[in-house]
Amino acid sequence: MPHCFHEVLSLLTAAPSEAAKHELTAVKAAVLGLVEGVTEFLPISSTGHLVVTEKLLHVGTHPGAKDAADTYAITIQTGAILAVVV
């Protein structure tokens, strides 16, 4: 296998770095929750605003933190949908 393949494979399977562990701080989580809460009731895409906000806050940019950021976004959206339904 090519040498670069091994480098990419090691990056994808490596444990998250310290930077990735601290990528989603409590403040960033609160901002994402606020954006979702405000935009959920407006006739605009709350998901789109959440994705843009994640990019602006640099959340989910590290490969090790991408899955965690996606899970957090799904959880926020599920909570907002349940709040509307209930």
N, CA, C and O atoms as a GROMACS GRO file, in nm:
protein
  344
    1MET      N    1   0.084  -0.119   0.000
    1MET     CA    2   0.000   0.000   0.000
    1MET      C    3   0.088   0.125   0.000
    1MET      O    4   0.198   0.125   0.056
    2PRO      N    5   0.038   0.230  -0.063
    2PRO     CA    6   0.116   0.355  -0.063
    2PRO      C    7   0.132   0.411   0.078
    2PRO      O    8   0.048   0.391   0.165
    3HIS      N    9   0.242   0.480   0.096
    3HIS     CA   10   0.275   0.536   0.227
    3HIS      C   11   0.166   0.635   0.273
    3HIS      O   12   0.131   0.637   0.391
    4CYS      N   13   0.114   0.718   0.182
    4CYS     CA   14   0.015   0.818   0.221
    4CYS      C   15  -0.114   0.753   0.270
    4CYS      O   16  -0.183   0.809   0.355
    5PHE      N   17  -0.148   0.634   0.217
    5PHE     CA   18  -0.266   0.562   0.263
    5PHE      C   19  -0.254   0.528   0.411
    5PHE      O   20  -0.351   0.542   0.486
    6HIS      N   21  -0.137   0.483   0.453
    6HIS     CA   22  -0.114   0.449   0.593
    6HIS      C   23  -0.126   0.573   0.683
    6HIS      O   24  -0.178   0.564   0.794
    7GLU      N   25  -0.079   0.687   0.634
    7GLU     CA   26  -0.091   0.810   0.711
    7GLU      C   27  -0.236   0.850   0.729
    7GLU      O   28  -0.278   0.887   0.839
    8VAL      N   29  -0.313   0.842   0.621
    8VAL     CA   30  -0.455   0.876   0.629
    8VAL      C   31  -0.528   0.779   0.721
    8VAL      O   32  -0.609   0.820   0.804
    9LEU      N   33  -0.498   0.652   0.708
    9LEU     CA   34  -0.561   0.550   0.792
    9LEU      C   35  -0.529   0.574   0.940
    9LEU      O   36  -0.616   0.558   1.025
   10SER      N   37  -0.406   0.610   0.970
   10SER     CA   38  -0.369   0.634   1.110
   10SER      C   39  -0.439   0.759   1.164
   10SER      O   40  -0.473   0.763   1.282
   11LEU      N   41  -0.459   0.860   1.080
   11LEU     CA   42  -0.532   0.980   1.124
   11LEU      C   43  -0.678   0.949   1.152
   11LEU      O   44  -0.735   1.001   1.248
   12LEU      N   45  -0.738   0.865   1.070
   12LEU     CA   46  -0.879   0.833   1.087
   12LEU      C   47  -0.905   0.743   1.207
   12LEU      O   48  -1.012   0.751   1.268
   13THR      N   49  -0.810   0.659   1.241
   13THR     CA   50  -0.831   0.565   1.351
   13THR      C   51  -0.768   0.612   1.482
   13THR      O   52  -0.785   0.547   1.585
   14ALA      N   53  -0.698   0.723   1.480
   14ALA     CA   54  -0.632   0.772   1.601
   14ALA      C   55  -0.736   0.827   1.699
   14ALA      O   56  -0.844   0.872   1.660
   15ALA      N   57  -0.699   0.822   1.824
   15ALA     CA   58  -0.784   0.882   1.927
   15ALA      C   59  -0.787   1.033   1.907
   15ALA      O   60  -0.689   1.092   1.860
   16PRO      N   61  -0.898   1.096   1.943
   16PRO     CA   62  -0.906   1.241   1.926
   16PRO      C   63  -0.797   1.313   2.004
   16PRO      O   64  -0.762   1.274   2.115
   17SER      N   65  -0.744   1.418   1.945
   17SER     CA   66  -0.640   1.496   2.011
   17SER      C   67  -0.703   1.583   2.119
   17SER      O   68  -0.825   1.590   2.132
   18GLU      N   69  -0.619   1.648   2.196
   18GLU     CA   70  -0.668   1.740   2.298
   18GLU      C   71  -0.752   1.851   2.236
   18GLU      O   72  -0.853   1.893   2.293
   19ALA      N   73  -0.711   1.899   2.119
   19ALA     CA   74  -0.786   2.004   2.051
   19ALA      C   75  -0.926   1.956   2.016
   19ALA      O   76  -1.023   2.031   2.031
   20ALA      N   77  -0.938   1.832   1.970
   20ALA     CA   78  -1.069   1.778   1.935
   20ALA      C   79  -1.157   1.759   2.059
   20ALA      O   80  -1.278   1.778   2.053
   21LYS      N   81  -1.096   1.720   2.170
   21LYS     CA   82  -1.172   1.700   2.293
   21LYS      C   83  -1.234   1.829   2.343
   21LYS      O   84  -1.340   1.827   2.407
   22HIS      N   85  -1.169   1.940   2.315
   22HIS     CA   86  -1.218   2.069   2.364
   22HIS      C   87  -1.282   2.152   2.254
   22HIS      O   88  -1.302   2.273   2.271
   23GLU      N   89  -1.314   2.089   2.143
   23GLU     CA   90  -1.371   2.162   2.030
   23GLU      C   91  -1.513   2.212   2.060
   23GLU      O   92  -1.549   2.322   2.019
   24LEU      N   93  -1.592   2.132   2.130
   24LEU     CA   94  -1.728   2.172   2.163
   24LEU      C   95  -1.732   2.210   2.310
   24LEU      O   96  -1.753   2.125   2.397
   25THR      N   97  -1.713   2.339   2.338
   25THR     CA   98  -1.716   2.387   2.475
   25THR      C   99  -1.859   2.411   2.518
   25THR      O  100  -1.951   2.406   2.436
   26ALA      N  101  -1.879   2.437   2.646
   26ALA     CA  102  -2.013   2.466   2.697
   26ALA      C  103  -2.071   2.591   2.632
   26ALA      O  104  -2.191   2.598   2.605
   27VAL      N  105  -1.988   2.690   2.609
   27VAL     CA  106  -2.035   2.814   2.545
   27VAL      C  107  -2.079   2.787   2.402
   27VAL      O  108  -2.185   2.835   2.360
   28LYS      N  109  -1.999   2.711   2.327
   28LYS     CA  110  -2.036   2.678   2.190
   28LYS      C  111  -2.163   2.594   2.186
   28LYS      O  112  -2.248   2.613   2.099
   29ALA      N  113  -2.178   2.502   2.281
   29ALA     CA  114  -2.298   2.419   2.289
   29ALA      C  115  -2.421   2.506   2.316
   29ALA      O  116  -2.527   2.484   2.259
   30ALA      N  117  -2.406   2.603   2.404
   30ALA     CA  118  -2.517   2.693   2.435
   30ALA      C  119  -2.555   2.778   2.313
   30ALA      O  120  -2.673   2.799   2.287
   31VAL      N  121  -2.455   2.825   2.240
   31VAL     CA  122  -2.483   2.903   2.118
   31VAL      C  123  -2.556   2.818   2.016
   31VAL      O  124  -2.652   2.864   1.955
   32LEU      N  125  -2.511   2.694   1.995
   32LEU     CA  126  -2.579   2.606   1.901
   32LEU      C  127  -2.722   2.578   1.944
   32LEU      O  128  -2.813   2.577   1.860
   33GLY      N  129  -2.744   2.556   2.071
   33GLY     CA  130  -2.879   2.535   2.122
   33GLY      C  131  -2.968   2.657   2.104
   33GLY      O  132  -3.085   2.645   2.070
   34LEU      N  133  -2.910   2.774   2.126
   34LEU     CA  134  -2.986   2.899   2.107
   34LEU      C  135  -3.024   2.918   1.961
   34LEU      O  136  -3.138   2.956   1.930
   35VAL      N  137  -2.930   2.893   1.871
   35VAL     CA  138  -2.959   2.906   1.727
   35VAL      C  139  -3.070   2.809   1.687
   35VAL      O  140  -3.162   2.848   1.615
   36GLU      N  141  -3.062   2.686   1.732
   36GLU     CA  142  -3.166   2.588   1.699
   36GLU      C  143  -3.300   2.629   1.757
   36GLU      O  144  -3.403   2.619   1.690
   37GLY      N  145  -3.301   2.674   1.882
   37GLY     CA  146  -3.426   2.714   1.946
   37GLY      C  147  -3.492   2.832   1.878
   37GLY      O  148  -3.615   2.833   1.864
   38VAL      N  149  -3.415   2.930   1.837
   38VAL     CA  150  -3.472   3.049   1.773
   38VAL      C  151  -3.519   3.017   1.632
   38VAL      O  152  -3.628   3.060   1.592
   39THR      N  153  -3.439   2.942   1.556
   39THR     CA  154  -3.473   2.918   1.416
   39THR      C  155  -3.575   2.807   1.395
   39THR      O  156  -3.631   2.795   1.286
   40GLU      N  157  -3.601   2.725   1.495
   40GLU     CA  158  -3.697   2.615   1.481
   40GLU      C  159  -3.837   2.667   1.452
   40GLU      O  160  -3.912   2.604   1.376
   41PHE      N  161  -3.874   2.779   1.510
   41PHE     CA  162  -4.011   2.830   1.495
   41PHE      C  163  -4.025   2.930   1.381
   41PHE      O  164  -4.135   2.978   1.355
   42LEU      N  165  -3.915   2.962   1.314
   42LEU     CA  166  -3.920   3.055   1.202
   42LEU      C  167  -3.932   2.976   1.071
   42LEU      O  168  -3.889   2.861   1.063
   43PRO      N  169  -3.989   3.038   0.969
   43PRO     CA  170  -4.004   2.967   0.841
   43PRO      C  171  -3.874   2.963   0.760
   43PRO      O  172  -3.872   2.994   0.641
   44ILE      N  173  -3.766   2.926   0.826
   44ILE     CA  174  -3.635   2.913   0.763
   44ILE      C  175  -3.574   2.782   0.809
   44ILE      O  176  -3.625   2.719   0.902
   45SER      N  177  -3.469   2.740   0.746
   45SER     CA  178  -3.408   2.611   0.777
   45SER      C  179  -3.325   2.620   0.906
   45SER      O  180  -3.219   2.682   0.908
   46SER      N  181  -3.375   2.556   1.011
   46SER     CA  182  -3.298   2.554   1.136
   46SER      C  183  -3.174   2.468   1.120
   46SER      O  184  -3.070   2.497   1.178
   47THR      N  185  -3.185   2.362   1.040
   47THR     CA  186  -3.069   2.275   1.016
   47THR      C  187  -2.959   2.351   0.942
   47THR      O  188  -2.842   2.339   0.976
   48GLY      N  189  -2.998   2.429   0.844
   48GLY     CA  190  -2.900   2.508   0.769
   48GLY      C  191  -2.829   2.608   0.858
   48GLY      O  192  -2.708   2.626   0.849
   49HIS      N  193  -2.906   2.673   0.945
   49HIS     CA  194  -2.845   2.769   1.037
   49HIS      C  195  -2.752   2.699   1.137
   49HIS      O  196  -2.649   2.753   1.174
   50LEU      N  197  -2.791   2.580   1.179
   50LEU     CA  198  -2.706   2.504   1.271
   50LEU      C  199  -2.575   2.465   1.204
   50LEU      O  200  -2.469   2.472   1.266
   51VAL      N  201  -2.580   2.423   1.079
   51VAL     CA  202  -2.459   2.385   1.005
   51VAL      C  203  -2.368   2.507   0.987
   51VAL      O  204  -2.247   2.497   1.006
   52VAL      N  205  -2.426   2.620   0.951
   52VAL     CA  206  -2.347   2.742   0.932
   52VAL      C  207  -2.284   2.784   1.064
   52VAL      O  208  -2.167   2.823   1.067
   53THR      N  209  -2.359   2.778   1.172
   53THR     CA  210  -2.307   2.816   1.303
   53THR      C  211  -2.193   2.724   1.346
   53THR      O  212  -2.094   2.769   1.401
   54GLU      N  213  -2.208   2.593   1.319
   54GLU     CA  214  -2.099   2.499   1.350
   54GLU      C  215  -1.973   2.537   1.275
   54GLU      O  216  -1.863   2.534   1.332
   55LYS      N  217  -1.987   2.574   1.149
   55LYS     CA  218  -1.870   2.614   1.069
   55LYS      C  219  -1.807   2.742   1.125
   55LYS      O  220  -1.685   2.752   1.135
   56LEU      N  221  -1.890   2.839   1.162
   56LEU     CA  222  -1.839   2.965   1.216
   56LEU      C  223  -1.767   2.946   1.350
   56LEU      O  224  -1.670   3.015   1.379
   57LEU      N  225  -1.817   2.851   1.430
   57LEU     CA  226  -1.758   2.825   1.561
   57LEU      C  227  -1.647   2.720   1.555
   57LEU      O  228  -1.586   2.688   1.657
   58HIS      N  229  -1.622   2.666   1.436
   58HIS     CA  230  -1.520   2.562   1.418
   58HIS      C  231  -1.551   2.438   1.501
   58HIS      O  232  -1.463   2.383   1.568
   59VAL      N  233  -1.675   2.395   1.497
   59VAL     CA  234  -1.717   2.274   1.567
   59VAL      C  235  -1.725   2.162   1.465
   59VAL      O  236  -1.785   2.178   1.359
   60GLY      N  237  -1.664   2.048   1.496
   60GLY     CA  238  -1.666   1.933   1.407
   60GLY      C  239  -1.565   1.939   1.295
   60GLY      O  240  -1.579   1.868   1.196
   61THR      N  241  -1.464   2.022   1.309
   61THR     CA  242  -1.363   2.034   1.204
   61THR      C  243  -1.256   1.926   1.215
   61THR      O  244  -1.197   1.888   1.114
   62HIS      N  245  -1.230   1.877   1.334
   62HIS     CA  246  -1.131   1.772   1.355
   62HIS      C  247  -1.198   1.637   1.327
   62HIS      O  248  -1.310   1.613   1.372
   63PRO      N  249  -1.130   1.548   1.253
   63PRO     CA  250  -1.191   1.418   1.222
   63PRO      C  251  -1.238   1.342   1.345
   63PRO      O  252  -1.339   1.271   1.340
   64GLY      N  253  -1.168   1.354   1.455
   64GLY     CA  254  -1.206   1.284   1.576
   64GLY      C  255  -1.326   1.343   1.646
   64GLY      O  256  -1.387   1.278   1.730
   65ALA      N  257  -1.362   1.466   1.612
   65ALA     CA  258  -1.474   1.533   1.678
   65ALA      C  259  -1.596   1.545   1.588
   65ALA      O  260  -1.702   1.589   1.634
   66LYS      N  261  -1.585   1.507   1.462
   66LYS     CA  262  -1.695   1.521   1.367
   66LYS      C  263  -1.817   1.440   1.408
   66LYS      O  264  -1.928   1.491   1.405
   67ASP      N  265  -1.797   1.314   1.446
   67ASP     CA  266  -1.910   1.230   1.486
   67ASP      C  267  -1.979   1.285   1.611
   67ASP      O  268  -2.102   1.283   1.620
   68ALA      N  269  -1.901   1.333   1.706
   68ALA     CA  270  -1.959   1.389   1.828
   68ALA      C  271  -2.038   1.515   1.797
   68ALA      O  272  -2.146   1.536   1.853
   69ALA      N  273  -1.988   1.600   1.709
   69ALA     CA  274  -2.058   1.722   1.671
   69ALA      C  275  -2.189   1.689   1.599
   69ALA      O  276  -2.291   1.754   1.622
   70ASP      N  277  -2.185   1.589   1.511
   70ASP     CA  278  -2.306   1.548   1.440
   70ASP      C  279  -2.410   1.492   1.536
   70ASP      O  280  -2.529   1.521   1.525
   71THR      N  281  -2.364   1.411   1.631
   71THR     CA  282  -2.456   1.354   1.731
   71THR      C  283  -2.519   1.464   1.815
   71THR      O  284  -2.638   1.458   1.846
   72TYR      N  285  -2.441   1.565   1.851
   72TYR     CA  286  -2.493   1.677   1.929
   72TYR      C  287  -2.599   1.752   1.849
   72TYR      O  288  -2.703   1.788   1.903
   73ALA      N  289  -2.572   1.776   1.720
   73ALA     CA  290  -2.668   1.848   1.635
   73ALA      C  291  -2.798   1.769   1.621
   73ALA      O  292  -2.907   1.827   1.626
   74ILE      N  293  -2.788   1.638   1.605
   74ILE     CA  294  -2.908   1.554   1.595
   74ILE      C  295  -2.986   1.558   1.724
   74ILE      O  296  -3.109   1.564   1.722
   75THR      N  297  -2.917   1.556   1.836
   75THR     CA  298  -2.984   1.561   1.967
   75THR      C  299  -3.056   1.693   1.986
   75THR      O  300  -3.169   1.695   2.036
   76ILE      N  301  -2.993   1.803   1.948
   76ILE     CA  302  -3.056   1.935   1.958
   76ILE      C  303  -3.182   1.939   1.873
   76ILE      O  304  -3.286   1.986   1.918
   77GLN      N  305  -3.174   1.889   1.751
   77GLN     CA  306  -3.289   1.893   1.660
   77GLN      C  307  -3.401   1.802   1.709
   77GLN      O  308  -3.518   1.838   1.697
   78THR      N  309  -3.367   1.687   1.764
   78THR     CA  310  -3.469   1.597   1.818
   78THR      C  311  -3.541   1.662   1.935
   78THR      O  312  -3.663   1.653   1.946
   79GLY      N  313  -3.466   1.728   2.021
   79GLY     CA  314  -3.529   1.798   2.133
   79GLY      C  315  -3.622   1.910   2.087
   79GLY      O  316  -3.729   1.928   2.144
   80ALA      N  317  -3.582   1.983   1.985
   80ALA     CA  318  -3.666   2.091   1.933
   80ALA      C  319  -3.794   2.034   1.871
   80ALA      O  320  -3.902   2.090   1.890
   81ILE      N  321  -3.781   1.925   1.798
   81ILE     CA  322  -3.899   1.862   1.736
   81ILE      C  323  -3.994   1.811   1.843
   81ILE      O  324  -4.115   1.829   1.832
   82LEU      N  325  -3.939   1.746   1.946
   82LEU     CA  326  -4.023   1.697   2.056
   82LEU      C  327  -4.092   1.812   2.129
   82LEU      O  328  -4.207   1.799   2.171
   83ALA      N  329  -4.024   1.924   2.144
   83ALA     CA  330  -4.085   2.039   2.210
   83ALA      C  331  -4.204   2.091   2.129
   83ALA      O  332  -4.304   2.135   2.187
   84VAL      N  333  -4.195   2.086   1.999
   84VAL     CA  334  -4.305   2.133   1.913
   84VAL      C  335  -4.420   2.034   1.919
   84VAL      O  336  -4.536   2.074   1.927
   85VAL      N  337  -4.389   1.904   1.914
   85VAL     CA  338  -4.493   1.801   1.912
   85VAL      C  339  -4.566   1.791   2.046
   85VAL      O  340  -4.688   1.780   2.051
   86VAL      N  341  -4.490   1.795   2.153
   86VAL     CA  342  -4.547   1.779   2.287
   86VAL      C  343  -4.603   1.912   2.330
   86VAL      O  344  -4.657   1.924   2.440
   0.00000   0.00000   0.00000
